[in-house]
Amino acid sequence: PGGGGTPPVGMTPGAPPPRRSLPVRLRVRPASAIVGRRTRFRVIVEVFRDRGWQRAPRARVRFAGRTVRVGRAGVLRFTRRFSRPGPYRLRATFRGVRSPAVILRVRRR
């Protein structure tokens, strides 16, 4: 009746409940590019919240050794020319949670 008792395992009394990590999703268009040609990419970072997938403003996207912040709309646009074919990896981070890697394929002409 008093509501006391011992806290759940792993929690200290008076501490806020642990935050659950939100799944992060990364989408890239186009999914491939051609060596030597400039290609404009659109990257969307989304996080799964109570009402489903929503854009993740101010998320970070790591690509080709650089980290860039996404705008307030959750969208990043950039242009890149690749000098060699092969896979390139993109990964997003939002509030400490990393998205699965997305592979961008670069092909020969």
C-alpha angles and dihedrals in degrees: 000000000000094000092227124115132114122320120244117278113283096022127102119219112269094014119128115253114268115267114242115230116249118228113246125210128195125199126187129191126223096029094205141033139194124243113257097015125105110240127190113219131198117204122190122192117198135180127203111240136161094292097043131262113358132174116269109222118204093017117148123240121199117204133157094350095311131103118209131179119236117235127252091274093058092246130117123193124190140157122225139175115206122211098194135037124241141079122319121194127223123190132179130208125198121179092338096312117115124214122226111270118268116211118220112200120217115196136191118253 
